[in-house]
């Protein structure tokens, strides 16, 4: 009986999409899923060591994992005109790209897509790696000049008295006309085509079940909502669990490849990577 180690972030959107698997709501045959919850940068680093069978990864990190992992077609977190938010304790009094030049900016990990997008937006900044859930506090305390918020922080920064300098999802769309692909689920290639196929089907079924049983899935996700009320959590889940999550589609796949290509062209990613979807 295969036991699949499935890792994802302890966030309301991931909890929502994996609710059906965690709660035994779908038939997975003889396959048992063991869920491991850690922040995305930790999962990126663990995937580099091939410690996990299926894991959420940053699209940026996938560039370094492509030989050992393939992207599953299901489970993407894609920001369509929204994404990581660059915030500071004061308003930007000039073009945000110039305002952040040479400034100390808290990022949630070097391999996150937020970090890649930030480098594409403004290559000349001083990156300070801070756990994603401590970035708001670092900005408030003046430990950094600005911070790059992911997850629920995209909705709550104003409550902390912070000011939006730029939304990288909007910037990326203005640049490319495409959504910003932030994360996806990757699966080890050495599991073999047959197991990869059925695991892919299980993950898709879990996502679809959550969308079709939204209240139950949202009730489960609230355990991971980090201070959001139900309305805010529902909005956040809607941002990152949607049609793109069921399947990237042609537009989502094109966005992934363009992001990887631009990262390589800018020298952030060391060589061009062809995205492959299981």
C-alpha positions in Angstrom: 0.0 0.0 0.0 1.8 3.2 -1.1 2.3 5.9 1.5 2.7 9.3 -0.1 4.4 12.1 1.8 2.4 15.2 0.9 3.8 18.6 2.1 2.2 22.0 1.9 2.1 25.3 3.7 0.1 25.8 6.9 -2.1 28.4 5.2 -5.8 28.7 4.6 -5.6 28.2 0.8 -3.5 25.1 1.0 -5.6 23.7 3.9 -8.7 24.4 1.7 -7.4 22.5 -1.3 -6.2 19.5 0.7 -9.2 19.4 3.0 -10.8 16.4 1.2 -7.6 14.4 1.3 -7.0 15.2 5.0 -10.6 14.5 6.0 -10.9 11.3 4.0 -13.7 12.7 1.7 -12.4 11.1 -1.5 -11.6 7.5 -2.4 -7.8 7.2 -2.7 -7.8 3.4 -3.2 -4.8 1.8 -1.5 -2.9 5.1 -1.3 -2.3 6.7 2.1 -1.4 10.4 2.3 0.8 11.7 5.2 0.5 15.5 5.4 3.5 17.6 6.4 3.0 21.3 7.0 5.9 23.7 6.8 6.5 27.2 5.4 7.1 27.4 1.6 10.8 28.2 1.8 11.5 25.2 4.1 9.6 23.0 1.6 11.7 24.5 -1.2 14.9 23.5 0.6 13.6 20.1 1.5 12.6 19.4 -2.2 16.2 20.2 -3.2 17.2 17.3 -1.0 14.4 15.1 -2.5 12.9 14.5 0.9 9.3 14.7 -0.1 7.1 12.7 -2.6 4.7 15.5 -3.4 5.2 19.1 -2.2 4.1 22.6 -2.7 7.0 24.6 -4.1 7.7 28.1 -5.4 7.8 28.3 -9.1 11.1 30.0 -8.7 12.4 27.0 -6.7 11.1 24.6 -9.5 13.9 26.0 -11.7 16.4 24.1 -9.4 14.2 21.0 -9.0 13.2 20.2 -12.6 15.5 17.2 -13.0 14.0 15.4 -10.1 10.4 16.8 -9.9 7.7 17.5 -12.4 4.9 20.0 -11.8 1.5 18.6 -11.3 -1.2 20.2 -13.4 -3.3 20.7 -10.2 -2.7 22.9 -7.1 -1.3 26.1 -8.6 -1.3 29.3 -6.6 -1.6 32.0 -9.3 -2.2 35.7 -8.8 -4.2 37.3 -11.6 -3.6 41.0 -11.1 -2.5 40.4 -7.4 0.4 38.9 -5.7 3.3 39.6 -3.2 2.9 43.1 -1.8 5.9 45.4 -1.3 5.0 47.5 1.8 6.7 50.1 4.0 5.9 52.2 7.1 5.6 55.3 5.0 4.0 56.0 1.6 6.3 55.9 -1.4 6.9 59.5 -2.5 8.4 58.5 -5.8 8.3 55.7 -8.4 8.3 52.6 -6.1 11.0 51.0 -8.3 13.3 53.9 -7.5 12.1 54.2 -3.9 13.2 50.7 -3.1 16.6 50.9 -4.9 19.4 50.1 -2.5 17.0 49.7 0.3 16.9 46.8 2.9 13.9 44.7 1.9 12.6 41.7 3.9 11.9 38.7 1.7 10.3 35.4 2.7 13.1 33.3 1.3 15.6 33.4 -1.5 13.9 30.7 -3.5 10.4 32.1 -3.2 8.7 33.4 -6.3 8.2 36.7 -4.4 12.0 37.1 -4.3 12.3 36.3 -8.0 9.6 38.8 -8.9 11.2 41.4 -6.7 14.5 40.9 -8.5 12.8 41.3 -11.8 11.0 44.4 -10.6 14.2 46.0 -9.1 17.5 44.1 -9.2 19.3 46.6 -6.9 18.0 46.1 -3.4 19.5 44.6 -0.3 17.6 41.4 0.5 17.1 40.4 4.1 15.6 36.9 4.6 12.9 37.0 7.3 10.3 34.3 8.1 7.2 35.3 6.1 5.0 35.8 9.3 7.6 38.1 10.8 8.0 40.5 7.9 5.2 43.0 9.0 6.8 43.3 12.4 10.3 43.8 10.9 9.0 46.7 8.8 7.1 48.2 11.7 10.2 48.1 14.0 12.4 49.6 11.3 14.6 46.6 11.0 14.2 46.9 7.3 13.1 49.7 4.9 10.4 47.6 3.2 9.0 44.1 3.2 7.5 41.7 0.7 4.3 40.2 2.0 2.9 36.8 0.9 0.0 34.7 2.2 -2.6 36.5 4.4 -0.3 39.6 4.8 -1.5 40.7 1.4 -4.9 41.4 2.9 -3.9 42.7 6.4 -0.9 45.0 6.0 -3.1 48.1 6.3 -4.2 47.0 9.7 -0.6 47.1 10.8 -0.3 50.7 9.6 1.8 49.8 6.5 1.6 51.4 3.1 1.5 49.6 -0.2 4.4 50.5 -2.5 3.6 48.1 -5.3 1.6 44.9 -5.8 4.0 42.6 -7.9 1.0 40.8 -9.3 -0.3 44.0 -10.9 3.2 45.0 -12.0 3.7 41.6 -13.7 0.4 41.7 -15.4 1.1 45.2 -16.7 4.5 43.9 -18.0 3.3 40.7 -19.6 -0.5 40.6 -19.8 -0.3 37.3 -17.8 -1.0 36.2 -14.2 1.9 35.7 -11.8 2.4 32.0 -11.1 3.6 31.9 -7.5 3.5 28.2 -6.4 2.6 24.8 -7.5 2.7 21.1 -6.5 5.6 19.1 -7.6 6.0 15.3 -7.6 9.1 13.2 -7.7 9.7 11.8 -11.2 11.1 8.5 -9.8 7.6 7.6 -8.4 6.9 6.4 -11.9 4.2 7.3 -14.4 1.5 5.1 -13.0 1.7 6.4 -9.4 2.2 10.0 -10.6 -1.0 9.7 -12.6 -3.2 8.5 -9.8 -1.7 10.9 -7.3 -2.4 13.7 -9.7 -6.0 12.5 -10.0 -6.3 12.4 -6.2 -5.1 16.0 -5.8 -7.4 17.3 -8.5 -10.3 15.5 -6.8 -9.5 17.1 -3.5 -9.4 20.6 -5.0 -12.7 20.1 -6.8 -14.3 18.6 -3.7 -13.3 21.7 -1.7 -14.7 24.1 -4.3 -17.9 22.1 -4.5 -18.2 21.9 -0.7 -16.9 25.4 0.1 -18.4 25.9 3.6 -17.0 22.6 5.0 -13.6 23.2 3.3 -13.5 26.8 4.6 -14.4 25.7 8.1 -11.4 23.4 8.0 -9.2 26.2 6.5 -10.1 28.7 9.2 -7.8 26.7 11.6 -4.9 28.1 9.4 -6.2 31.6 8.7 -3.8 33.5 11.0 -6.1 36.2 12.2 -8.4 36.5 9.2 -12.1 36.5 9.8 -14.4 34.2 7.8 -15.1 36.8 5.1 -11.4 37.7 4.7 -10.4 34.0 4.7 -13.0 33.3 2.0 -11.7 36.1 -0.1 -8.1 34.9 0.4 -9.0 31.3 -0.5 -10.8 32.6 -3.6 -7.6 34.4 -4.7 -5.5 31.2 -4.7 -7.9 28.3 -5.1 -9.8 28.7 -8.3 -9.9 27.5 -11.9 -6.1 27.9 -12.2 -5.8 25.6 -9.2 -7.9 22.9 -10.8 -5.6 23.2 -13.9 -3.1 25.8 -15.0 -4.6 25.9 -18.4 -2.7 27.3 -21.4 -2.5 30.8 -20.0 -1.1 29.5 -16.6 1.4 27.3 -18.3 2.5 30.1 -20.5 3.0 32.4 -17.5 5.1 29.7 -15.7 7.4 29.4 -18.7 7.7 33.2 -19.2 8.6 33.7 -15.5 11.3 31.1 -15.7 12.6 32.5 -19.0 12.7 36.0 -17.6 14.5 34.8 -14.5 17.1 33.1 -16.6 17.5 36.1 -19.0 18.1 38.3 -16.0 20.7 36.0 -14.6 18.7 35.2 -11.5 18.1 31.6 -12.6 21.4 30.2 -13.8 20.1 28.6 -17.0 16.9 28.2 -19.0 14.5 25.6 -17.6 11.7 24.0 -19.6 8.6 23.6 -17.4 7.2 20.1 -17.5 3.7 19.2 -16.2 2.9 15.6 -15.1 
